Amino acid sequence: MALVKFNNIGIKALSATVPQNVVKTRSLTDYYTPEAIEKFIEATGIEERRLVQRDQCASDLCYKSACQIFGETDIKREDIDALFFVSQTPDYKSPGTSIILQDKLGLKKSTLVYDVNMSCSGFIHGMLMAYSFLQSPSFNNVMVMVGDTLSKITSVQDKGTGMLLGDAGICCVIGKGEQYGESFFSMNTDGSNIQSVILPAGGSRIPSSEETLKVKEYEDGSIRSLEHVIMVGPDVFSFAISELPRDIKRLLEYAGKSIDEVDKYAFHQANDFMTNYIVKKSKANPDKLLHSIQKYGNTAGTSIPLCMVHNREEIKSNDIILMNAIGAGFAYGTVLLNIADCKILKRQEL
């Protein structure tokens, strides 16, 4: 457990872009029975998702989001001192996508860039990196992009992920200012659970081959290859409902806040049943919970900021926001921060 406190750092602008292509959950009757679909919707809340076209990448969605920030706020390209691209689906294995985006956006050559892969907890990890760098006088504005096109590594016939995962890309600029006050992070890792959410093949451990690309049927009826992501839902649920409420409690105690002092909860949109359970176990007010999974599905690391953009009219200046996420590994954490002078822009499509 790492508990970290920051002063006078916060989100200046936030934007999100989703694909134009809408896939209704109830349209998937070629793969699932109507009864199975209704049961899935009741448990997860997912009625539709956005999926990219074959030639679209996560970086395209993030790029459009960044251009919106430059076009609709007073933040300029020359203001950006660092760019972090957080994704499980980069453009290439090499070079890093952050390098490509630096050039495509026309950022200065002195811009520090990094690629980061932290799956569903990617946004809070990207923020932690940005906040940490902004403690240095050499950095004034850090751009964090989070994007995933999980549809490219998912089998529609997989029982755990086929109706669950969606595509999106976000961009936020984090900077300095006394108006932001104190921010608090609790970050945790339990690497004993890597088999619970994993893309088995295609990396250096199991290189891509004819065998890893073969589609097979498994005991639960799932049809996928070794180059499709696997999620063992019960493992994730059991770990999340046990550890995430504890982490929320730890962070609030560290910050000297009560759960009642929080104005909004922006939690990772994993599924409605799990999120509602965490809220109940944390003794939080369910009316303060922001929802977006019904429109986009589980969009991995983008889900928290996309949820904030989707509910932009509900978030007021100086609202105290509690964020919470769990990702593959498991890597999980909680963030408490103040939304002050943050321009949350209208959601875009690509």
C-alpha positions as CSV (number, residue, x, y, z in Angstrom):
1,M,0.0,0.0,0.0
2,A,1.3,3.4,-1.0
3,L,-0.5,6.4,0.5
4,V,0.5,9.7,-1.1
5,K,-0.6,13.3,-0.6
6,F,-0.2,16.2,-3.0
7,N,-0.8,19.9,-2.7
8,N,-2.1,22.4,-5.3
9,I,-2.2,20.0,-8.3
10,G,-5.4,19.2,-10.2
11,I,-7.2,18.4,-13.4
12,K,-7.5,21.5,-15.7
13,A,-9.4,20.0,-18.6
14,L,-10.9,16.6,-19.5
15,S,-12.3,15.3,-22.8
16,A,-13.4,11.9,-24.1
17,T,-14.1,10.4,-27.5
18,V,-16.0,7.2,-28.4
19,P,-16.4,5.4,-31.7
20,Q,-19.5,6.2,-33.8
21,N,-20.3,2.5,-34.1
22,V,-23.0,1.5,-31.6
23,V,-23.5,-2.2,-30.8
24,K,-26.7,-3.0,-28.9
25,T,-26.4,-5.8,-26.4
26,R,-29.8,-7.2,-27.5
27,S,-28.6,-7.4,-31.1
28,L,-26.2,-10.3,-30.2
29,T,-28.7,-13.1,-30.7
30,D,-26.4,-14.8,-33.2
31,Y,-24.1,-15.6,-30.3
32,Y,-26.3,-15.7,-27.2
33,T,-29.9,-16.6,-26.3
34,P,-32.3,-13.8,-25.5
35,E,-32.5,-15.2,-22.0
36,A,-28.8,-15.0,-21.5
37,I,-28.7,-11.5,-22.9
38,E,-31.4,-10.3,-20.5
39,K,-29.6,-11.9,-17.5
40,F,-26.4,-10.2,-18.6
41,I,-28.0,-6.7,-18.9
42,E,-29.7,-7.1,-15.5
43,A,-26.4,-8.0,-13.8
44,T,-24.1,-5.5,-15.6
45,G,-26.3,-2.7,-16.7
46,I,-24.7,-2.7,-20.2
47,E,-27.3,-2.0,-22.9
48,E,-24.9,-0.9,-25.6
49,R,-21.2,-0.3,-26.3
50,R,-19.1,1.7,-28.8
51,L,-16.7,-0.4,-30.9
52,V,-14.0,0.9,-33.3
53,Q,-13.7,0.1,-37.0
54,R,-10.9,-2.1,-38.1
55,D,-8.6,0.9,-39.1
56,Q,-9.2,2.9,-35.9
57,C,-6.7,2.8,-32.9
58,A,-6.9,3.9,-29.3
59,S,-4.5,6.7,-30.2
60,D,-6.9,8.1,-32.8
61,L,-9.6,8.5,-30.1
62,C,-7.1,10.1,-27.7
63,Y,-5.7,12.4,-30.4
64,K,-9.2,13.7,-31.1
65,S,-9.8,14.3,-27.4
66,A,-6.5,16.3,-27.1
67,C,-7.4,18.4,-30.1
68,Q,-10.7,19.2,-28.5
69,I,-8.8,20.5,-25.4
70,F,-6.5,22.7,-27.5
71,G,-9.5,23.9,-29.5
72,E,-12.0,24.7,-26.7
73,T,-9.8,25.8,-23.8
74,D,-6.9,28.2,-23.3
75,I,-4.4,25.4,-23.0
76,K,-1.8,25.6,-25.8
77,R,0.4,22.9,-27.4
78,E,3.5,24.7,-26.1
79,D,2.2,24.5,-22.6
80,I,2.6,20.7,-22.4
81,D,5.7,19.5,-20.6
82,A,5.0,15.7,-20.5
83,L,2.6,13.3,-22.2
84,F,1.7,9.9,-20.8
85,F,-0.2,7.4,-23.0
86,V,-1.9,4.7,-20.9
87,S,-3.1,1.7,-22.9
88,Q,-3.3,-2.1,-23.4
89,T,-3.7,-1.6,-27.1
90,P,-0.9,0.6,-28.4
91,D,-0.4,1.3,-32.2
92,Y,2.7,-0.8,-32.4
93,K,4.9,-2.9,-30.1
94,S,7.6,-0.4,-31.0
95,P,7.9,2.6,-31.1
96,G,5.8,3.8,-28.2
97,T,2.5,5.4,-29.1
98,S,3.3,8.4,-26.8
99,I,6.2,9.2,-29.2
100,I,3.8,9.1,-32.2
101,L,1.3,11.4,-30.4
102,Q,4.0,13.9,-29.5
103,D,4.8,14.4,-33.1
104,K,1.2,14.2,-34.4
105,L,0.0,16.8,-31.9
106,G,2.9,19.1,-32.7
107,L,4.2,19.2,-29.1
108,K,7.6,20.6,-28.4
109,K,10.6,18.2,-28.8
110,S,11.5,18.7,-25.1
111,T,8.2,17.1,-24.1
112,L,8.8,14.0,-21.9
113,V,6.7,11.0,-23.0
114,Y,6.0,7.6,-21.6
115,D,3.8,4.6,-22.6
116,V,2.1,2.9,-19.6
117,N,0.1,-0.3,-19.4
118,M,-2.0,-0.7,-16.2
119,S,-5.2,-2.0,-17.7
120,C,-8.4,-1.0,-15.9
121,S,-6.6,1.1,-13.3
122,G,-4.7,3.0,-15.9
123,F,-6.3,6.4,-15.3
124,I,-5.5,6.6,-11.7
125,H,-1.9,5.4,-12.4
126,G,-1.5,7.9,-15.1
127,M,-2.7,10.6,-12.8
128,L,-0.3,9.5,-10.0
129,M,2.6,9.8,-12.5
130,A,1.4,13.3,-13.6
131,Y,0.9,14.5,-10.0
132,S,4.4,13.2,-9.1
133,F,6.1,15.0,-11.9
134,L,4.3,18.2,-11.2
135,Q,5.9,18.4,-7.9
136,S,9.0,19.5,-9.8
137,P,9.3,23.1,-10.8
138,S,10.4,22.0,-14.3
139,F,6.8,20.7,-15.0
140,N,3.7,22.9,-15.2
141,N,1.3,20.9,-17.4
142,V,1.1,17.1,-18.0
143,M,-1.1,15.5,-20.6
144,V,-2.5,12.1,-19.7
145,M,-4.1,10.1,-22.4
146,V,-5.9,6.8,-21.7
147,G,-7.3,4.7,-24.5
148,D,-8.2,1.1,-25.2
149,T,-9.7,-0.7,-28.2
150,L,-10.5,-3.9,-26.4
151,S,-12.8,-5.1,-29.1
152,K,-9.6,-5.9,-31.1
153,I,-8.4,-8.4,-28.5
154,T,-11.8,-9.8,-27.5
155,S,-13.9,-12.6,-28.9
156,V,-17.6,-11.8,-29.1
157,Q,-18.2,-15.5,-28.2
158,D,-16.3,-15.3,-24.9
159,K,-18.7,-15.8,-22.0
160,G,-16.7,-13.4,-19.8
161,T,-15.9,-10.5,-22.1
162,G,-18.0,-10.9,-25.3
163,M,-20.7,-8.5,-24.3
164,L,-18.7,-6.6,-21.6
165,L,-15.9,-4.6,-23.1
166,G,-16.0,-1.4,-25.1
167,D,-13.7,1.1,-26.8
168,A,-12.9,4.7,-25.9
169,G,-10.2,7.3,-25.6
170,I,-9.7,10.2,-23.2
171,C,-7.3,13.1,-22.6
172,C,-6.8,15.2,-19.6
173,V,-4.4,18.0,-18.7
174,I,-3.2,18.2,-15.1
175,G,-1.5,21.3,-13.8
176,K,-0.8,23.5,-10.8
177,G,-2.9,25.9,-8.8
178,E,-3.8,26.8,-5.2
179,Q,-7.5,26.2,-6.0
180,Y,-6.9,22.5,-6.2
181,G,-5.9,22.1,-2.5
182,E,-5.1,18.6,-1.3
183,S,-5.3,15.4,-3.3
184,F,-4.8,11.9,-1.9
185,F,-3.9,8.6,-3.5
186,S,-3.8,5.0,-2.3
187,M,-2.2,2.6,-4.8
188,N,-1.9,-1.2,-4.3
189,T,-0.7,-4.3,-6.2
190,D,-1.3,-8.0,-5.7
191,G,0.6,-9.8,-8.4
192,S,-0.6,-13.3,-7.3
193,N,-3.7,-12.9,-9.5
194,I,-2.3,-12.4,-13.0
195,Q,-4.3,-15.4,-14.4
196,S,-7.6,-13.8,-13.5
197,V,-7.4,-11.2,-16.3
198,I,-4.8,-12.0,-18.9
199,L,-4.1,-11.9,-22.6
200,P,-2.1,-15.2,-22.7
201,A,-0.3,-15.1,-26.0
202,G,1.2,-12.6,-28.4
203,G,4.0,-11.4,-26.0
204,S,7.5,-12.6,-25.4
205,R,6.4,-15.4,-23.0
206,I,4.2,-17.0,-25.6
207,P,4.9,-15.5,-29.0
208,S,2.2,-15.2,-31.7
209,S,2.0,-18.3,-33.9
210,E,-0.5,-20.3,-36.0
211,E,-1.4,-22.2,-32.8
212,T,-2.1,-19.2,-30.6
213,L,-4.3,-17.7,-33.3
214,K,-6.5,-20.9,-33.6
215,V,-10.0,-20.4,-32.2
216,K,-11.1,-23.1,-29.8
217,E,-14.2,-23.9,-27.7
218,Y,-13.7,-24.1,-23.9
219,E,-15.6,-25.9,-21.1
220,D,-17.8,-22.9,-20.4
221,G,-18.9,-22.7,-24.0
222,S,-16.5,-19.7,-24.8
223,I,-15.0,-19.6,-28.2
224,R,-11.7,-17.7,-28.4
225,S,-8.0,-17.9,-29.2
226,L,-5.0,-17.5,-26.9
227,E,-4.7,-14.0,-28.3
228,H,-8.0,-13.0,-26.9
229,V,-8.3,-11.5,-23.4
230,I,-9.6,-13.8,-20.7
231,M,-11.4,-12.5,-17.6
232,V,-12.4,-14.8,-14.7
233,G,-15.3,-12.8,-13.5
234,P,-15.8,-14.5,-10.1
235,D,-12.1,-13.9,-9.2
236,V,-12.4,-10.2,-10.0
237,F,-15.6,-9.8,-8.1
238,S,-14.4,-11.6,-5.0
239,F,-11.2,-9.6,-4.8
240,A,-12.9,-6.3,-5.6
241,I,-15.6,-6.5,-3.0
242,S,-13.1,-7.6,-0.4
243,E,-10.3,-5.1,-1.0
244,L,-11.8,-2.0,-2.6
245,P,-14.0,-1.0,0.3
246,R,-11.0,-1.4,2.6
247,D,-8.9,0.8,0.4
248,I,-11.6,3.4,0.3
249,K,-11.7,3.4,4.1
250,R,-7.9,3.6,4.4
251,L,-7.7,6.6,2.0
252,L,-10.5,8.5,3.7
253,E,-8.9,8.0,7.1
254,Y,-5.5,9.2,5.6
255,A,-7.2,12.3,4.2
256,G,-9.1,13.0,7.4
257,K,-12.5,12.8,5.5
258,S,-15.7,10.9,6.0
259,I,-17.6,9.2,3.2
260,D,-20.4,11.7,3.7
261,E,-18.1,14.6,2.8
262,V,-17.6,13.2,-0.7
263,D,-19.8,14.9,-3.3
264,K,-19.5,12.3,-6.2
265,Y,-18.2,8.8,-6.7
266,A,-16.5,8.1,-10.0
267,F,-15.7,4.4,-9.8
268,H,-14.4,2.1,-12.6
269,Q,-17.4,1.0,-14.6
270,A,-16.7,-2.8,-14.3
271,N,-20.3,-3.8,-14.0
272,D,-23.3,-2.4,-12.1
273,F,-23.6,-5.3,-9.7
274,M,-20.0,-5.1,-8.5
275,T,-20.0,-1.3,-8.3
276,N,-23.2,-1.1,-6.3
277,Y,-21.9,-3.8,-4.0
278,I,-18.7,-1.7,-3.3
279,V,-20.8,1.4,-2.7
280,K,-23.1,-0.5,-0.2
281,K,-20.1,-2.1,1.6
282,S,-18.4,1.3,1.9
283,K,-21.6,2.8,3.4
284,A,-21.6,5.4,0.6
285,N,-24.7,7.2,-0.6
286,P,-25.7,5.5,-3.9
287,D,-27.3,8.7,-5.1
288,K,-23.8,10.2,-5.4
289,L,-22.5,7.4,-7.7
290,L,-22.0,8.4,-11.3
291,H,-23.0,5.8,-14.0
292,S,-22.1,5.4,-17.7
293,I,-21.7,1.7,-18.2
294,Q,-25.1,1.4,-19.7
295,K,-24.0,3.4,-22.7
296,Y,-20.4,2.3,-23.2
297,G,-19.8,-1.0,-21.3
298,N,-16.5,-1.6,-19.4
299,T,-14.0,0.6,-21.2
300,A,-11.0,-0.4,-19.0
301,G,-8.8,2.5,-18.0
302,T,-10.9,5.1,-19.7
303,S,-14.1,4.3,-17.7
304,I,-13.6,6.7,-14.9
305,P,-12.9,9.9,-17.0
306,L,-15.5,8.8,-19.6
307,C,-18.0,8.5,-16.8
308,M,-17.1,12.0,-15.6
309,V,-17.6,13.4,-19.2
310,H,-20.8,11.5,-19.6
311,N,-22.1,13.1,-16.3
312,R,-20.4,16.5,-16.8
313,E,-23.6,18.4,-16.0
314,E,-23.8,16.8,-12.5
315,I,-20.2,17.7,-11.5
316,K,-19.9,21.1,-10.0
317,S,-16.9,23.3,-9.3
318,N,-15.2,22.4,-6.0
319,D,-16.9,19.0,-5.8
320,I,-14.9,16.4,-3.9
321,I,-14.6,13.3,-6.1
322,L,-13.7,9.8,-5.0
323,M,-12.3,7.5,-7.7
324,N,-11.7,3.8,-7.3
325,A,-10.5,1.2,-9.8
326,I,-9.1,-2.3,-10.1
327,G,-7.2,-3.7,-13.0
328,A,-5.4,-6.8,-14.2
329,G,-2.8,-8.2,-11.8
330,F,-4.4,-7.0,-9.6
331,A,-3.4,-3.4,-9.5
332,Y,-6.0,-1.3,-7.7
333,G,-6.3,2.0,-5.9
334,T,-8.4,5.0,-4.7
335,V,-8.1,8.7,-5.3
336,L,-9.7,11.7,-3.6
337,L,-9.4,15.1,-5.2
338,N,-11.1,18.4,-5.6
339,I,-12.6,19.4,-8.9
340,A,-11.9,23.2,-9.3
341,D,-11.8,25.2,-12.5
342,C,-11.9,21.9,-14.5
343,K,-13.3,22.2,-18.0
344,I,-15.1,19.0,-18.6
345,L,-15.8,19.1,-22.3
346,K,-18.7,17.5,-24.2
347,R,-18.2,13.9,-25.4
348,Q,-17.1,13.5,-29.0
349,E,-17.4,10.7,-31.6
350,L,-15.0,9.4,-34.2
